[in-house]
């Protein structure tokens, strides 16, 4: 009878919610680190050290009685409110580590992307001191220019994952999304390769102020490429200036030739200039059906599109010069 009672108590105990140091149920997630090679006894002690009001000996006994104590996996975990000794053990055995989010934003260039990943305290930094070329080699893309190679999105990784692992995911995602977009290429698009689509999409990303205009901007640039007209887009000039750009684009900048100056050079620039999102990729390969060759910002985020230089100049006077 005593054994039955003891077993019943043990079953009841492992189903009870774990409590915090004050003896009340945990109200916020607690972090638990399980180093590689930890014994089940050490894990039980680590749970108590993390702030859970539980007897390490009792928890260790449960680990042993369950027969799964040796299956606990190393990593970083979160003990959630409502967790029980049984559910905690399940989490540790399955290796359900705490995940962290890393967000890469549409329109960022590679410098901004690398800086954001280096600044994350949730990642193990393996990019420090590496040049862009070395970073690309580290993630398995040696010799590839880093610009535009990463898909902007939110990536979930285990805490303390290598920083380079986020870039690997983002690079794989971009190749997949670019291939998907290219497979949907419209006959209206004059682009000759997925790489061209990536370059144009990166420009569209920087030029778009209103989502409704994205395909129209793609239409303007495709029209210009079709007739050999220069793209004449400020974001490429700014990208070519690099860190020299101080926020003020001057006439001399538009006249100074660089590989990215789309006022002095015809065609697409040699590389993307930013990370384009999915809608910009589609706008590059599925441009709107339009005769427009020009557009100018209205000042409210949207653009006015024109089919002739005269109409465009009138729009510039109206929206830019306020005449």
Buried (B, 14 or more C-beta within 10 A) or exposed (E): EEEEEEEEEBEEBBEEEBBBEEEEBBEEEBEBBBEEEBEBBBBBBBBBEBBBBBEBEBBBBBBBEBEBBEBBBBBBBBBBEEBBBBBBBBBBBEBBBBBBEBEBBBBBBBEBBBEBBEEBEBBEBBBEEBEBEEBBBBBEBEEBBBBBBBBBBEBEBBBBBBBBBBBBBBBBBBBEBBEEBBEEBBEBBBBEEBBBBBBBBBBBBBBBBBEEBBBBBBBBBBBBBEEEBBBBBBBBBBBBBEEEEEEEBEEEBBEBEBEBBBBBBEEBBEBBBBBBBBBBBBBBBBBBEBEBBBBBBBEEEBBBBBBEEEBBBBBBEBBEEEE
